[in-house]
Amino acid sequence: MTWADYRKNSKKAKIHLGFNLNQGIPSKIFFTNGKGAERLFVNQILLPGQTGVGDRGYQKHDLFDFLQDEGKSFVIRIKANTSKTCLKENEVNPDSIVFYDAEVLLGKPQNNNQTKRMAVSHFSMSNTFKGYCAERDCSSFFK
């Protein structure tokens, strides 16, 4: 595969996969060389009304703004040290896995901050895993 040739003695390809979680099947698939950027495919994979799930590699504040403009929802784990400007903090149930819920702007003005408000919920599912939901409204994920 010459298109996957980017390092001497190594040929790699990367798959960018849209996966239908409700039906347990792939819905879209794209191939690039091993260094292919992943964020570029989010808009092609995700349709309006669908919810995308991604890891910290998908955190890009202008991408979050763009997806919201397109009517696309997402749950993306954000980096723990991400700057958040709290616009409104919401009450959390002490018995819930959620320990922080607020409407925020992510980032700093000098660092490509967001222009659209979104919800961020911090939750814990075990002693070792903490998740961060970055969405317009995370409440439906924790019912």
N, C-alpha and C positions, 0 to 999 in steps of 0.2 A: 504494500500500500504506500505508494510514493506520497500521497497527500498527508499521511501520518508521520512522515519522515522529518523529524526536527532535531534529533540528536544522533550522533554517530553510534552505530550498533544498537539503536533502539528505535522502534517504530511503535507509536501509540496513537490511539484514537479515543475520543471522548464522546459519550452519549449524553444528550440532553433530553430528558424524558418527562413527558406529562403523564401522570398516573392517575387514573380515576379511582380514588379511595373507596367510593361507594360500591363499585362493581369489582374492584380488585384487578383491573386490567390497564395496560398502557393505553393512552389515548392519542398521544403524539410522540414522535421520536425524531431527533435531529442528530447528525454525526458531524464532528469537527476533528481536527487534529488534536493531539494531546494537550496543546496549550490553548485550545479554544475557550473563549470567555463564556461563562455561564449566564450572566445577567442579561445578555443580549437576547436570549431565547424566552425569557419570562413572558414578554408581551405576545410572542407568537404562540406559546403554549397555552396561556391562560385566556379564557373568553370572558366577556362581561357577565357578571352574575356568578362566576366560579370563584372559589377560594384557593389560592396557592399557598403551599407550605414550603418554607425554605430555611436553611441554616444561616449562620452568621455571614457566610460568603455572599449572600444576597442583600446585605444591608447597604443601601445606597439611598440617601435621603431624597435626591431628585427622582429616583426610580419609584419611591413610595408616593411622591406627589403625582407622578405620571400615572401610576396604576389607579390611584383614586380618581383622577380625571377621566380615566377610561371605564370607570365603574367596576373595577376588578378588586376583589378582596384578597387579603393575604394575612398569613400568620408567619412571621419571620422572627427567629431568635436574634435579638440584637445584642451587641457587645455590652458587657456589664459596665464598662466605663463610658458609655455613650452619654453625652450631655443632654439633659432633658430640661426644657423650660415648662414648668407645670402651669397649665391654664386653669385646670379644675381637678381637684382630687376627689375621687368618689369613695363612698363608704364601702368597706369590705366586711363580709361575714367572718367572724373569728373562727368558725368551723370549716371554712372553705380552704382550698389549696391556694387561693389567691391571697397574697399578703400586701399588694400594692396595686391600685387601679386609678388611673388618672388620664385626663386629656392633656396632651403635651405637644410641643414642637421639639423635634430631635435635632441635635447638632448645635453649632455656634455660627453666628453670622460670617465669620472669617473662614468657616470650614464647611461650606455647602449645606447650610441648615435647611430644614424643611420650611415650606411656606403654608402647608395645610396642616390643620390640627388633626391629631389621631389619638387613639386610645393605646395606652401601654399598660399591660398587666404583668406583674411579676408573680410567678407561682412556683411552688415546690411540689414535686411528685415523689421525692425520696430525700434522704439526707445528702445525697451527692448531686442531684440534678436540679437546677433552677432554670426555668424557662422564662422567656420574655415574649409576650404577644404584642406585636406592633400592628394595629388594625384600626379602622375607624370605630369599631365597637367590638370589644373582646368578650362581652358578657355572655354571648351565646355559647362560647367554647367551654365555659366552666359551670354549666348547669347540670 
